[in-house]
Amino acid sequence: MAGEGGAGTLQLRPEDKKTGKSPSARYRLTKAGVMHEIYS
């Protein structure tokens, strides 16, 4: 599972949930509400 451990403890602020991005900008919140780590 991508971001396991990191995503589990990651706290998203309301504004982050709106944009679908985490404070680290390395995670994306999908429409399903599942966080995936972005590889760029």
Distance bins in CASP14 RR format, pairs under 12 A and 6 or more apart:
PFRMAT RR
TARGET T0000
AUTHOR 0000-0000-0000
RMODE 2
METHOD distances of the structure
MODEL  1
1 7 0 0 0 0 1 0 0 0 0 0 0
1 8 0 0 0 0 1 0 0 0 0 0 0
1 34 0 0 0 0 1 0 0 0 0 0 0
1 35 0 0 0 0 1 0 0 0 0 0 0
1 36 0 0 0 0 1 0 0 0 0 0 0
1 37 0 0 0 0 1 0 0 0 0 0 0
2 8 0 0 0 0 0 1 0 0 0 0 0
2 26 0 0 0 0 0 1 0 0 0 0 0
2 27 0 0 0 0 1 0 0 0 0 0 0
2 28 0 0 0 0 0 1 0 0 0 0 0
2 30 0 0 0 0 0 1 0 0 0 0 0
2 34 0 0 0 0 1 0 0 0 0 0 0
2 35 0 0 0 0 1 0 0 0 0 0 0
2 36 1 0 1 0 0 0 0 0 0 0 0
2 37 1 0 1 0 0 0 0 0 0 0 0
2 38 0 0 0 0 1 0 0 0 0 0 0
2 39 0 0 0 0 1 0 0 0 0 0 0
3 9 0 0 0 0 0 1 0 0 0 0 0
3 10 0 0 0 0 1 0 0 0 0 0 0
3 22 0 0 0 0 0 1 0 0 0 0 0
3 24 0 0 0 0 0 1 0 0 0 0 0
3 26 0 0 0 0 1 0 0 0 0 0 0
3 27 1 0 0 1 0 0 0 0 0 0 0
3 28 0 0 0 0 0 1 0 0 0 0 0
3 34 0 0 0 0 0 1 0 0 0 0 0
3 35 1 0 0 1 0 0 0 0 0 0 0
3 36 0 0 0 0 1 0 0 0 0 0 0
3 37 1 0 1 0 0 0 0 0 0 0 0
3 38 0 0 0 0 0 1 0 0 0 0 0
3 39 0 0 0 0 0 1 0 0 0 0 0
4 10 0 0 0 0 0 1 0 0 0 0 0
4 27 0 0 0 0 0 1 0 0 0 0 0
4 35 0 0 0 0 0 1 0 0 0 0 0
4 36 0 0 0 0 0 1 0 0 0 0 0
4 37 0 0 0 0 1 0 0 0 0 0 0
5 27 0 0 0 0 0 1 0 0 0 0 0
5 35 0 0 0 0 0 1 0 0 0 0 0
5 37 0 0 0 0 0 1 0 0 0 0 0
6 22 0 0 0 0 1 0 0 0 0 0 0
6 23 0 0 0 0 0 1 0 0 0 0 0
6 24 0 0 0 0 1 0 0 0 0 0 0
6 26 0 0 0 0 1 0 0 0 0 0 0
6 27 0 0 0 0 1 0 0 0 0 0 0
6 35 0 0 0 0 1 0 0 0 0 0 0
6 37 0 0 0 0 1 0 0 0 0 0 0
7 22 0 0 0 0 1 0 0 0 0 0 0
7 24 0 0 0 0 0 1 0 0 0 0 0
7 26 0 0 0 0 1 0 0 0 0 0 0
7 27 1 0 0 1 0 0 0 0 0 0 0
7 28 0 0 0 0 0 1 0 0 0 0 0
7 29 0 0 0 0 1 0 0 0 0 0 0
7 30 0 0 0 0 0 1 0 0 0 0 0
7 33 0 0 0 0 0 1 0 0 0 0 0
7 34 0 0 0 0 1 0 0 0 0 0 0
7 35 1 0 1 0 0 0 0 0 0 0 0
7 36 0 0 0 0 1 0 0 0 0 0 0
7 37 1 0 0 1 0 0 0 0 0 0 0
7 38 0 0 0 0 0 1 0 0 0 0 0
8 22 0 0 0 0 0 1 0 0 0 0 0
8 27 0 0 0 0 0 1 0 0 0 0 0
8 34 0 0 0 0 0 1 0 0 0 0 0
8 35 0 0 0 0 1 0 0 0 0 0 0
8 37 0 0 0 0 0 1 0 0 0 0 0
9 22 0 0 0 0 0 1 0 0 0 0 0
9 24 0 0 0 0 0 1 0 0 0 0 0
9 27 0 0 0 0 0 1 0 0 0 0 0
9 35 0 0 0 0 0 1 0 0 0 0 0
10 16 0 0 0 0 1 0 0 0 0 0 0
10 17 0 0 0 0 0 1 0 0 0 0 0
10 21 0 0 0 0 0 1 0 0 0 0 0
10 22 1 0 1 0 0 0 0 0 0 0 0
10 23 1 0 0 1 0 0 0 0 0 0 0
10 24 1 0 0 1 0 0 0 0 0 0 0
10 25 0 0 0 0 0 1 0 0 0 0 0
10 26 0 0 0 0 1 0 0 0 0 0 0
10 27 1 0 0 1 0 0 0 0 0 0 0
10 28 0 0 0 0 0 1 0 0 0 0 0
10 29 0 0 0 0 0 1 0 0 0 0 0
10 35 1 0 0 1 0 0 0 0 0 0 0
10 37 0 0 0 0 0 1 0 0 0 0 0
11 17 0 0 0 0 0 1 0 0 0 0 0
11 22 0 0 0 0 1 0 0 0 0 0 0
11 23 0 0 0 0 1 0 0 0 0 0 0
11 24 0 0 0 0 0 1 0 0 0 0 0
11 27 0 0 0 0 0 1 0 0 0 0 0
11 35 0 0 0 0 0 1 0 0 0 0 0
12 18 0 0 0 0 1 0 0 0 0 0 0
12 19 0 0 0 0 1 0 0 0 0 0 0
12 20 0 0 0 0 1 0 0 0 0 0 0
12 21 0 0 0 0 1 0 0 0 0 0 0
12 22 1 0 0 1 0 0 0 0 0 0 0
12 23 1 0 0 1 0 0 0 0 0 0 0
12 24 0 0 0 0 0 1 0 0 0 0 0
12 27 0 0 0 0 1 0 0 0 0 0 0
12 28 0 0 0 0 0 1 0 0 0 0 0
12 29 1 0 0 1 0 0 0 0 0 0 0
12 33 0 0 0 0 0 1 0 0 0 0 0
12 35 0 0 0 0 1 0 0 0 0 0 0
13 19 0 0 0 0 1 0 0 0 0 0 0
13 20 0 0 0 0 0 1 0 0 0 0 0
13 21 0 0 0 0 0 1 0 0 0 0 0
13 22 0 0 0 0 1 0 0 0 0 0 0
13 23 1 0 0 1 0 0 0 0 0 0 0
13 29 0 0 0 0 0 1 0 0 0 0 0
14 20 0 0 0 0 0 1 0 0 0 0 0
15 21 0 0 0 0 1 0 0 0 0 0 0
15 22 0 0 0 0 0 1 0 0 0 0 0
15 23 0 0 0 0 1 0 0 0 0 0 0
16 22 1 0 1 0 0 0 0 0 0 0 0
16 23 1 0 0 1 0 0 0 0 0 0 0
16 24 0 0 0 0 1 0 0 0 0 0 0
16 25 0 0 0 0 1 0 0 0 0 0 0
16 27 0 0 0 0 1 0 0 0 0 0 0
16 28 0 0 0 0 0 1 0 0 0 0 0
16 29 0 0 0 0 1 0 0 0 0 0 0
16 35 0 0 0 0 0 1 0 0 0 0 0
17 23 0 0 0 0 0 1 0 0 0 0 0
17 27 0 0 0 0 0 1 0 0 0 0 0
17 28 0 0 0 0 0 1 0 0 0 0 0
17 29 1 0 0 1 0 0 0 0 0 0 0
17 33 0 0 0 0 1 0 0 0 0 0 0
17 35 0 0 0 0 0 1 0 0 0 0 0
18 29 0 0 0 0 1 0 0 0 0 0 0
19 25 0 0 0 0 1 0 0 0 0 0 0
19 27 0 0 0 0 0 1 0 0 0 0 0
19 28 0 0 0 0 1 0 0 0 0 0 0
19 29 0 0 0 0 1 0 0 0 0 0 0
20 27 0 0 0 0 1 0 0 0 0 0 0
20 28 1 0 0 1 0 0 0 0 0 0 0
20 29 1 0 1 0 0 0 0 0 0 0 0
20 30 0 0 0 0 1 0 0 0 0 0 0
20 31 0 0 0 0 1 0 0 0 0 0 0
20 33 0 0 0 0 1 0 0 0 0 0 0
20 34 0 0 0 0 0 1 0 0 0 0 0
20 35 0 0 0 0 1 0 0 0 0 0 0
20 36 0 0 0 0 0 1 0 0 0 0 0
20 38 0 0 0 0 0 1 0 0 0 0 0
21 27 1 0 0 1 0 0 0 0 0 0 0
21 28 1 0 0 1 0 0 0 0 0 0 0
21 29 1 0 0 1 0 0 0 0 0 0 0
21 30 0 0 0 0 0 1 0 0 0 0 0
21 35 0 0 0 0 0 1 0 0 0 0 0
21 36 0 0 0 0 0 1 0 0 0 0 0
21 37 0 0 0 0 0 1 0 0 0 0 0
21 38 0 0 0 0 1 0 0 0 0 0 0
22 28 1 0 0 1 0 0 0 0 0 0 0
22 29 1 0 0 1 0 0 0 0 0 0 0
22 35 1 0 0 1 0 0 0 0 0 0 0
22 36 0 0 0 0 0 1 0 0 0 0 0
22 37 0 0 0 0 1 0 0 0 0 0 0
22 38 0 0 0 0 1 0 0 0 0 0 0
24 35 0 0 0 0 0 1 0 0 0 0 0
24 37 0 0 0 0 1 0 0 0 0 0 0
24 38 0 0 0 0 1 0 0 0 0 0 0
25 37 0 0 0 0 0 1 0 0 0 0 0
25 38 1 0 0 1 0 0 0 0 0 0 0
25 40 0 0 0 0 1 0 0 0 0 0 0
26 35 0 0 0 0 0 1 0 0 0 0 0
26 36 0 0 0 0 0 1 0 0 0 0 0
26 37 1 0 1 0 0 0 0 0 0 0 0
26 38 1 0 1 0 0 0 0 0 0 0 0
26 39 0 0 0 0 1 0 0 0 0 0 0
26 40 0 0 0 0 1 0 0 0 0 0 0
27 33 0 0 0 0 0 1 0 0 0 0 0
27 34 0 0 0 0 0 1 0 0 0 0 0
27 35 1 0 1 0 0 0 0 0 0 0 0
27 36 1 0 0 1 0 0 0 0 0 0 0
27 37 1 0 1 0 0 0 0 0 0 0 0
27 38 1 0 0 1 0 0 0 0 0 0 0
27 39 0 0 0 0 0 1 0 0 0 0 0
27 40 0 0 0 0 0 1 0 0 0 0 0
28 34 0 0 0 0 1 0 0 0 0 0 0
28 35 1 0 0 1 0 0 0 0 0 0 0
28 36 1 0 1 0 0 0 0 0 0 0 0
28 37 1 0 0 1 0 0 0 0 0 0 0
28 38 1 0 1 0 0 0 0 0 0 0 0
28 39 0 0 0 0 0 1 0 0 0 0 0
28 40 0 0 0 0 0 1 0 0 0 0 0
29 35 1 0 1 0 0 0 0 0 0 0 0
29 36 0 0 0 0 1 0 0 0 0 0 0
29 37 0 0 0 0 0 1 0 0 0 0 0
29 38 0 0 0 0 0 1 0 0 0 0 0
30 36 1 0 0 1 0 0 0 0 0 0 0
30 37 0 0 0 0 0 1 0 0 0 0 0
30 38 0 0 0 0 0 1 0 0 0 0 0
END
